[in-house]
């Protein structure tokens, strides 16, 4: 359940609002990781102050206790081909552009994603582009 709880925070760019409501992609990730919503809730409470922190200010949310936890979790996700979709959703677009390759290209320290994930990557980059345009306005 710890793995699933960290995945949900990671997928939400480091801030998981409470109470937790999952979208379809997050529910799929939870299933892939063998977790349950109740297990995530229990895990978050158990790791309060060590791996995660509950932020009561502006909006109630769970966050990583330290940014290095996100970095370490990102490395774990990127090494497992079954979890690359979770990695793509949570990683900043700038990091993806620098680290991934599409297709059978073997660059040192790169993360190769399969064609099944191309559309997810395109959607992520488009969403980032839209957010950047809104900020510019």
C-alpha positions as CSV (number, residue, x, y, z in Angstrom):
1,X,0.0,0.0,0.0
2,X,2.9,2.3,0.6
3,X,3.9,2.0,-3.1
4,X,0.3,2.9,-4.2
5,X,0.1,5.9,-1.9
6,X,3.4,7.3,-3.2
7,X,2.2,6.7,-6.7
8,X,-0.9,8.8,-6.2
9,X,1.1,11.7,-4.8
10,X,3.6,11.4,-7.6
11,X,0.9,11.3,-10.3
12,X,-0.6,14.5,-8.9
13,X,2.8,16.3,-9.2
14,X,3.5,16.0,-5.5
15,X,0.2,17.1,-4.0
16,X,-2.8,14.7,-3.4
17,X,-5.9,16.5,-2.2
18,X,-7.8,15.1,0.7
19,X,-10.3,13.5,0.7
20,X,-8.9,11.4,-2.1
21,X,-11.0,11.1,-5.3
22,X,-9.4,9.0,-8.1
23,X,-9.8,9.5,-11.8
24,X,-9.7,6.5,-14.2
25,X,-6.0,6.6,-14.7
26,X,-5.3,6.7,-11.0
27,X,-7.7,3.9,-10.3
28,X,-5.8,1.8,-13.0
29,X,-2.5,2.7,-11.3
30,X,-3.9,1.7,-7.9
31,X,-4.9,-1.7,-9.4
32,X,-1.5,-2.2,-11.1
33,X,0.2,-1.7,-7.8
34,X,-2.2,-4.0,-5.9
35,X,-3.5,-1.3,-3.7
36,X,-6.9,-0.1,-2.5
37,X,-8.2,3.3,-1.5
38,X,-8.6,2.2,2.1
39,X,-5.0,0.8,2.0
40,X,-3.7,4.1,0.6
41,X,-5.5,6.1,3.4
42,X,-4.0,3.8,6.0
43,X,-0.5,4.0,4.5
44,X,-0.6,7.8,4.3
45,X,-1.5,8.1,7.9
46,X,1.1,5.5,9.0
47,X,3.9,7.4,7.0
48,X,2.9,10.9,8.2
49,X,6.0,12.7,9.1
50,X,8.4,10.2,7.5
51,X,7.7,9.8,3.8
52,X,4.7,12.1,3.6
53,X,3.3,15.2,5.2
54,X,-0.3,16.3,5.5
55,X,-0.7,19.9,4.6
56,X,-3.7,21.6,6.3
57,X,-3.1,25.1,4.9
58,X,-4.9,26.4,1.7
59,X,-6.3,23.0,0.8
60,X,-5.9,19.7,2.7
61,X,-3.4,17.6,0.8
62,X,-0.8,14.9,1.2
63,X,2.7,15.8,0.0
64,X,6.1,14.2,-0.1
65,X,8.0,14.9,3.1
66,X,11.1,15.9,1.0
67,X,11.6,16.3,-2.8
68,X,14.2,13.5,-2.9
69,X,11.4,11.1,-2.2
70,X,9.7,12.0,-5.5
71,X,13.0,11.7,-7.3
72,X,13.7,8.3,-5.9
73,X,10.2,7.1,-6.6
74,X,10.5,8.4,-10.2
75,X,13.6,6.2,-10.6
76,X,11.7,3.1,-9.4
77,X,8.8,3.8,-11.8
78,X,11.0,4.5,-14.8
79,X,12.8,1.1,-14.4
80,X,9.6,-1.0,-14.5
81,X,8.0,-1.2,-18.0
82,X,4.6,-2.0,-16.4
83,X,4.7,1.2,-14.4
84,X,6.0,3.6,-17.1
85,X,2.4,5.0,-17.6
86,X,2.5,6.2,-14.0
87,X,6.0,7.6,-14.5
88,X,4.7,9.5,-17.6
89,X,1.8,11.0,-15.8
90,X,3.8,12.2,-12.8
91,X,7.0,13.4,-14.4
92,X,7.4,17.0,-15.3
93,X,7.3,17.5,-19.1
94,X,10.8,19.0,-19.1
95,X,12.2,15.9,-17.5
96,X,10.4,13.7,-20.0
97,X,11.8,15.6,-23.0
98,X,15.3,15.2,-21.6
99,X,15.1,11.5,-20.5
100,X,12.8,9.5,-22.8
101,X,13.3,7.9,-26.2
102,X,10.5,6.6,-28.3
103,X,11.3,3.4,-30.2
104,X,14.3,1.1,-30.1
105,X,17.0,3.7,-29.5
106,X,19.6,2.9,-26.9
107,X,21.0,6.2,-25.5
108,X,22.8,6.1,-22.3
109,X,20.7,7.0,-19.2
110,X,17.5,7.2,-21.3
111,X,14.1,5.7,-20.6
112,X,12.6,3.9,-23.6
113,X,8.9,3.9,-23.9
114,X,6.9,1.6,-26.1
115,X,4.5,2.7,-28.8
116,X,1.6,1.9,-26.6
117,X,2.5,4.9,-24.4
118,X,3.1,7.4,-27.3
119,X,-0.5,8.8,-27.1
120,X,-0.2,9.2,-23.3
121,X,3.1,11.1,-23.8
122,X,1.6,13.3,-26.5
123,X,-1.4,14.1,-24.3
124,X,0.9,15.0,-21.4
125,X,3.0,17.3,-23.6
126,X,-0.1,19.0,-25.1
127,X,-1.6,19.6,-21.6
128,X,1.7,21.1,-20.5
129,X,1.7,23.3,-23.6
130,X,-1.8,24.5,-22.8
131,X,-0.9,25.3,-19.2
132,X,2.2,27.3,-20.4
133,X,0.0,29.3,-22.8
134,X,-2.5,30.1,-20.1
135,X,0.3,31.3,-17.8
136,X,1.5,33.6,-20.6
137,X,-1.9,35.3,-20.9
